[in-house]
Amino acid sequence: MGVCWGPVVRVLVLQAAWALGGGQVRYSVPEEAKAGTVVGRLAQDLGLEAGEPEARRLRLVAQGRRVSVEVSGASGALVVSSRLDREELCGKSAPCALRLEVLVERPLRVFHVELEVTDINDNAPLFPAARKNLSLPENSPPGSRFPLEGASDADVGANAQLSYTLSPSEYFTLDVKSSDENRKSLFLVLAKSLDRETMPEHRLVLSASDGGRPSLTGTMELVISVLDANDNAPQFNQSVYKVQLPESAAEGTLVVRVNATDPDEGVNNEFSYSIVSSLPGVSRDVITIDPKTGEIRLTGALDFENVRLHEIQIEARDKGSPPLSGHCSVELEVLDVNDNAPEVWVTSLSVPVPEDAAVGTVVALLSVSDRDSGANGRVRCAVWPAAPFGLVATFAGSYSLVLREALDRERVSEYEVEVRAEDGGAPALRASRGVRVPVSDVNDNAPAFAQAVYTVLARENNAAGAELARLWARDPDEAGNGRVSYSVAEGVGGGAVAGGGWRAASSYVSVDAESGRLWALQPLDYEEVQVLQFEVRAVDAGEPPLCGNATVQLFVVDENDNAPALLPPAPAGGGPGGGAAGSSGPGSGSGSGALWAWAAWGAPAGQVVAKIRAVDADSGYNAWLRYELWEPRGKGPFRVGLYSGEVSTARALEEADGPRQRLVIVVRDHGEPARSATATLSVSLVEGAEAALAAAGSSSSGAGPRPAAGAEGGAAAAAAAATNVWLVVAICAVSSLFLLAVVLYGASRWAPRAAVLSGPGPATLVCASEVGSWSYSQRQSRSLCVAEGAGKSDLMVFSPNFPPPPVPAAKETQPEAPALVDTVSAPPFVASRPFPLPVSLVARAPGRRWWEPGSAAGARGRWGLGGCFLWVFTGRWRPCRSPRALAVGEEASKQASKVLPHPAAVAVRR
């Protein structure tokens, strides 16, 4: 896996680094670097490890041109492969950046690499020609200037900054003018008059040096030939021609015709006219001259507002050698017509205007002009609408926009004012200018809530920080004057808490200062507080600040967050059913409690045995409790009042119902989802007299029987009932002896010889059926049934007519959900039923494994090779004499009393 995932992980890391770095790797290399020069560690910069450049075929992709670099296959480095010439690659472009594409396979990836080729001073300045021939007339006056072509340098930057020098000469100097950083104009200036007869030719050397280190130089030879002079130049009949034309003159209109003469003869007498200069420069676009006739005509439209006077220099050049020229000027005056509308300009604008500004406040300064002249340029102005602003003329062409009425920003927050201008031409021309005048706010409005009282419903157990409501106060002001901050008024409002007392609302809720959102600072508990009433204050940020108030009534809506809680028993038990006790505590939606009650055999239907008392801390439907009998299901001897919790007999109780009934009662509320608590009620079925005795014992102790809450509670309950216990022990012992005598008599009289109760013969089978389960007679005499067939080791237990003691329960222990039926898996010769006694005795057949079932009271029993052992509350195994048989009658009661909390008559045969 590591081998397979390694490249993938590196690719992902490379992609992340690639994204962070802009997705491009940049290198720089000087031009003319030698072949093999390392430009950069391309593979390492792309995140490739050693060996990967060759394995993944790292290579450059050419894009139709020679790049002069390549990727080294072994190291993955980018190296120079051939001559790098920056001028060849990029020319005069700076910087010279080559964009390369790099491919990597497995997986296929394309990376962009930018290679910048830096310039070195490897090119000398170069003139257009090595020699330049010039022909100058000998009568050229000193100061004459002759343009020369400068040199060029293929390098860039400082390497291309050129300086020029001219070889020493008394006739010529070099004038260099810089038009910008890269362009220089060269002029050869005549310093002294030429004399062809003295020196017909001049040879000079023009040198150009660049700014590189070291500097390179280029030269050009100047060969100047002196020509014979043309002694007479053409002469105009006027030195200045003045002309007037309206600006509306059409194209082609003749402006003027100039005339010149030349006293020379032949070729030197022939000349032509041309425009050599004009002021302004646009005159060349509107005026042209015929080179032969000297007629000057319009080729474009005149504009009085742009150019009122055109000055044109006309030259007449003859064809002599060298040619001579004469000059004159033409002044064309343009006459105005009303072709321009007025213009309105806002020179100063003081906005926004405070809404409490005084009448007469200057809002803006306006400048009105018309490019025409005379009556065409006289302008009248007005403002629309006339209110609340007006115009006041300050001086010619200037106006003030002033306030004439009071402003109210809340009514009109902005004005669009139009200034209209009209000139005095014929026809008149008009113009307008819009001025936007916003009105600034003054803090003259206090925040106002939409409601004076807000009613908010919030469910309890909301999360801390939950949004409960959103309050909003409107302030018609703007900016800071309308920016409202919210807060809970300190010392005003709160809520009454459970158990009395008063708590400030600020301990429960908070208001966001900017948004007005009402937040919960802590989870709300309906059982603690039901209503919070407090005041929220909205304050703007004006100077001085204004505020508004609103009252918030927060009602906490109850949630079903409390499970029913079982109450402790009533102080005294009533009726033959005895008392009931329970214990419970709120847990995660459920609780359980152990309850005890007594009922007499033969009790009629409808007799109340016990009452389950429970309470729910919630309210409404969440606190409306119903009681359901969960176990046993079906038609049992008891029922539970759906809403009263009273446990009553559903029919007359019979012996077949057993000595004890275990009822599981579920108390549910009507919440959503419903929560519940579980109570386990153990009802001991006893004789009427014993039930009355139990009730009397309960009354004398001051409370009904209840489960012990710990070791101290159990000891106190046992000490309180010690006197009654000995009386019950005596009654039970007598009853057990009598009943055992009846059993022995019936067994010896009617039982088949296959089984006897005691003696050296086969063991007597007591209540053994085909499936080895317990059987009870439906008759009051509780006679035993004897099965036919081979004898089995079995157990017979006679329960005394006395309720079991309370069971110690661990403190603060949440019991598991009670099972509907307490079932144990047993061998075929042992009963499968719940044991109501605090201990259980079990039999073991020869050659079978041990079986130690649990009992209703937590006691266990087992058979050993040496005898029967009982597990009692002391947590130790205690022997119960010989395993062959326990004596019947008084001896059995004495023996049982040694190991049981209450006596029992037991007969066992191994």
Sequence and secondary structure as in RCSB ss.txt:
>XXXX:A:sequence
MGVCWGPVVRVLVLQAAWALGGGQVRYSVPEEAKAGTVVGRLAQDLGLEAGEPEARRLRLVAQGRRVSVEVSGAS
GALVVSSRLDREELCGKSAPCALRLEVLVERPLRVFHVELEVTDINDNAPLFPAARKNLSLPENSPPGSRFPLEG
ASDADVGANAQLSYTLSPSEYFTLDVKSSDENRKSLFLVLAKSLDRETMPEHRLVLSASDGGRPSLTGTMELVIS
VLDANDNAPQFNQSVYKVQLPESAAEGTLVVRVNATDPDEGVNNEFSYSIVSSLPGVSRDVITIDPKTGEIRLTG
ALDFENVRLHEIQIEARDKGSPPLSGHCSVELEVLDVNDNAPEVWVTSLSVPVPEDAAVGTVVALLSVSDRDSGA
NGRVRCAVWPAAPFGLVATFAGSYSLVLREALDRERVSEYEVEVRAEDGGAPALRASRGVRVPVSDVNDNAPAFA
QAVYTVLARENNAAGAELARLWARDPDEAGNGRVSYSVAEGVGGGAVAGGGWRAASSYVSVDAESGRLWALQPLD
YEEVQVLQFEVRAVDAGEPPLCGNATVQLFVVDENDNAPALLPPAPAGGGPGGGAAGSSGPGSGSGSGALWAWAA
WGAPAGQVVAKIRAVDADSGYNAWLRYELWEPRGKGPFRVGLYSGEVSTARALEEADGPRQRLVIVVRDHGEPAR
SATATLSVSLVEGAEAALAAAGSSSSGAGPRPAAGAEGGAAAAAAAATNVWLVVAICAVSSLFLLAVVLYGASRW
APRAAVLSGPGPATLVCASEVGSWSYSQRQSRSLCVAEGAGKSDLMVFSPNFPPPPVPAAKETQPEAPALVDTVS
APPFVASRPFPLPVSLVARAPGRRWWEPGSAAGARGRWGLGGCFLWVFTGRWRPCRSPRALAVGEEASKQASKVL
PHPAAVAVRR
>XXXX:A:secstr
 HHHHHHHHHHHHHHHHHHHTTTEEEEEEETT  TT EEE HHHHTT  TTHHHHTT EEE  SS  SEEE TTT
  EEE S   HHHHHTT SSEEEEEEEEETTTTEEEEEEEEEE  S    B S SEEEEEEETT  TT EEEE  
 B SS GGGG  EEEE   SSEEEEEEESSSS EEEEEEE S   TTT SEEEEEEEEE SSSS  EEEEEEEEE
EE       EES SEEEEEEETT  TT EEEE  EE    GGGG EEEEEEEEESTTHHHHEEE TTT EEEE S
   TTT SEEEEEEEEEE SSS  EEEEEEEEEEE  S    EEEEEEE  SEETT  TT EEEEEEEE SS GG
GG EEEEEES SSEEEEEEETTEEEEEE S   TTT SEEEEEEEEEESSSS  EEEEEEEEEEE  S    EES
 SEEEEEEETT  TT EEEE  EE SS HHHH EEEEEEEEEEEEEBTTS EEEGGGTEEE TTT EEEESS   
TTTBSEEEEEEEEEESSSS  EEEEEEEEEEE  S    EE    SS  STT          SS  EEEEEEEEE
TT  TT EEEE  EE SS GGGG EEEEEEES SS SEEE TTT EEEESS   GGG SEEEEEEEEEESSSS  
EEEEEEEEEEE HHHHHHHHHHHHHTTS     SSHHHHHHHHHHTHHHHHHHHHHHHHHHHHHHHHHHHHHHHH
S TT  SSSSSS    S  TT      SSTT      SSS    EEEE  SS        TT       SS    
  TTS  S   SSS      TT        TTS EEEEETTEEEEE TTSSEEE S SS   SSHHHHHHHHHHS
SS  EEEE  
